[in-house]
Amino acid sequence: MILSKETAAKLIEELKLQGKKVVFTNGCFDILHVGHLRYLNEAKKQGDILIVGVNSDSSVRQLKGEGRPINNEIDRAEMLSGLKAVDFTVIFEELTPIETLEKLKPSIHVKGGDYDKNKLPETATVEKNGGEVRILSFVEGKSTTNIVKKIQFKDGGNDEKDTNI
């Protein structure tokens, strides 16, 4: 289910009062792939409820460049909501989830293994609000960018000349 930040903040507050650990993670999640699935399953194991922050279309364009995202923000958030591990999604406009984390105040904020907790801009915000930042495993070689390159015949020498039709 896609929630507004305001609704998510109230929900998290209630869940924490019930003793639940609320886990938050974020990303573009432009073309869902097995790397996302493994990462989100691992994120869910960190607590009771998993909320995924989804970068808005405009923030994805700023982060990834023209031509991205491939899928719009509502479609990406809805796809994520359909995964067993994901309880709720929230769309955010900023380049980093700092403002969203300030509003939601999750128990745990997780990022993939390609991040360094000490270099994450959101670590200070999470810890200031009593939360914890955890870095999960890195899923090697799985990325939307790699998939897009493969589709564009730029990956591994696969181009139109190699196609036998």
C-alpha positions as CSV (number, residue, x, y, z in Angstrom):
1,M,0.0,0.0,0.0
2,I,1.3,3.4,-0.9
3,L,1.1,5.9,2.0
4,S,1.6,9.6,2.3
5,K,4.4,10.7,4.5
6,E,1.9,12.0,7.0
7,T,0.0,8.7,7.2
8,A,3.2,6.8,7.4
9,A,4.5,8.9,10.3
10,K,1.3,8.3,12.3
11,L,1.4,4.6,11.6
12,I,5.1,4.3,12.6
13,E,4.4,6.1,15.8
14,E,1.5,3.7,16.7
15,L,3.6,0.6,15.7
16,K,6.5,1.7,17.8
17,L,4.1,2.2,20.8
18,Q,3.1,-1.5,20.2
19,G,6.8,-2.5,20.5
20,K,7.2,-3.1,16.8
21,K,10.5,-2.4,15.0
22,V,9.9,-0.4,11.9
23,V,12.5,-0.7,9.2
24,F,12.9,1.9,6.4
25,T,14.9,1.7,3.2
26,N,14.8,3.7,0.0
27,G,15.8,3.7,-3.6
28,C,14.7,4.2,-7.2
29,F,13.7,0.6,-7.8
30,D,13.2,1.4,-11.5
31,I,13.1,-2.1,-13.0
32,L,12.6,-4.7,-10.2
33,H,15.2,-7.5,-10.3
34,V,16.5,-10.3,-8.2
35,G,19.0,-8.0,-6.5
36,H,16.1,-5.8,-5.2
37,L,14.2,-8.9,-4.1
38,R,17.1,-10.3,-2.1
39,Y,17.9,-6.9,-0.5
40,L,14.3,-6.2,0.5
41,N,13.9,-9.7,2.0
42,E,17.1,-9.1,4.0
43,A,15.7,-5.7,5.0
44,K,12.5,-7.2,6.3
45,K,14.4,-9.6,8.5
46,Q,15.8,-6.6,10.5
47,G,12.4,-5.8,12.1
48,D,8.7,-6.3,12.0
49,I,7.4,-3.8,9.4
50,L,9.2,-2.7,6.3
51,I,8.5,0.7,4.7
52,V,10.2,1.5,1.4
53,G,10.8,5.1,0.3
54,V,10.6,5.4,-3.5
55,N,12.3,8.2,-5.2
56,S,9.9,10.4,-7.2
57,D,10.3,10.5,-11.0
58,S,11.9,14.0,-10.8
59,S,14.5,12.8,-8.3
60,V,15.3,9.7,-10.3
61,R,15.9,11.9,-13.4
62,Q,18.3,14.1,-11.3
63,L,20.1,11.0,-9.9
64,K,20.2,8.8,-13.0
65,G,19.9,11.2,-16.0
66,E,17.5,11.7,-18.9
67,G,15.5,8.7,-20.0
68,R,15.1,7.5,-16.4
69,P,13.0,6.3,-14.7
70,I,11.8,3.7,-17.1
71,N,8.7,3.1,-14.9
72,N,6.8,6.0,-13.2
73,E,6.8,6.5,-9.4
74,I,3.3,5.1,-8.9
75,D,4.0,1.9,-10.8
76,R,7.3,1.4,-9.0
77,A,5.7,2.0,-5.6
78,E,2.8,-0.4,-6.4
79,M,5.2,-3.1,-7.7
80,L,7.2,-2.9,-4.4
81,S,4.0,-3.0,-2.4
82,G,3.1,-6.3,-4.0
83,L,6.2,-8.0,-2.7
84,K,5.8,-10.2,0.4
85,A,8.6,-8.4,2.3
86,V,7.3,-4.9,1.7
87,D,4.5,-3.7,4.0
88,F,4.2,-0.1,2.8
89,T,5.7,2.4,0.4
90,V,6.2,6.2,0.5
91,I,7.2,8.3,-2.5
92,F,9.6,11.2,-1.7
93,E,10.8,14.1,-3.9
94,E,14.2,14.8,-2.4
95,L,17.5,13.3,-3.7
96,T,18.2,11.8,-0.3
97,P,15.6,10.5,2.2
98,I,16.7,12.8,5.0
99,E,13.5,14.9,5.2
100,T,11.4,11.7,5.0
101,L,13.5,10.0,7.8
102,E,13.1,13.2,9.9
103,K,9.3,12.9,9.6
104,L,9.0,9.1,9.9
105,K,11.6,8.3,12.5
106,P,11.9,4.6,11.9
107,S,13.6,2.2,14.3
108,I,16.1,1.0,11.7
109,H,17.2,2.5,8.4
110,V,18.9,0.0,6.1
111,K,21.1,0.5,3.0
112,G,22.8,-1.9,0.6
113,G,26.4,-3.1,1.0
114,D,27.7,-0.6,-1.5
115,Y,27.1,2.2,1.1
116,D,29.3,3.2,4.1
117,K,27.3,4.1,7.2
118,N,29.8,6.8,8.2
119,K,29.4,8.5,4.8
120,L,25.6,8.3,4.5
121,P,24.1,11.7,4.7
122,E,21.1,10.3,6.5
123,T,23.0,8.6,9.4
124,A,23.0,11.7,11.6
125,T,19.2,12.2,11.2
126,V,18.4,8.6,12.0
127,E,20.6,8.4,15.0
128,K,19.5,11.8,16.3
129,N,15.9,10.4,16.4
130,G,16.9,7.3,18.3
131,G,17.2,5.0,15.3
132,E,19.9,2.7,14.0
133,V,21.5,2.5,10.6
134,R,22.4,-1.0,9.2
135,I,24.3,-1.8,6.1
136,L,23.1,-5.1,4.5
137,S,24.9,-7.4,2.0
138,F,25.8,-6.3,-1.4
139,V,24.2,-8.2,-4.3
140,E,27.0,-8.3,-6.9
141,G,26.2,-7.4,-10.5
142,K,22.5,-6.9,-10.2
143,S,21.4,-3.4,-11.1
144,T,18.8,-1.6,-13.2
145,T,21.6,0.3,-14.9
146,N,23.1,-3.0,-16.1
147,I,19.7,-4.2,-17.3
148,V,19.2,-1.0,-19.2
149,K,22.6,-1.4,-20.8
150,K,21.8,-4.9,-21.8
151,I,18.6,-3.9,-23.4
152,Q,20.4,-1.2,-25.3
153,F,22.9,-3.9,-26.6
154,K,25.8,-2.2,-24.9
155,D,26.5,-5.0,-22.4
156,G,29.1,-7.7,-23.0
157,G,29.5,-7.1,-26.7
158,N,25.9,-7.9,-27.4
159,D,24.9,-5.7,-30.3
160,E,22.8,-6.1,-33.4
161,K,25.6,-7.6,-35.4
162,D,25.8,-10.5,-33.1
163,T,22.1,-11.3,-33.4
164,N,21.3,-14.3,-35.7
165,I,17.8,-13.9,-37.1
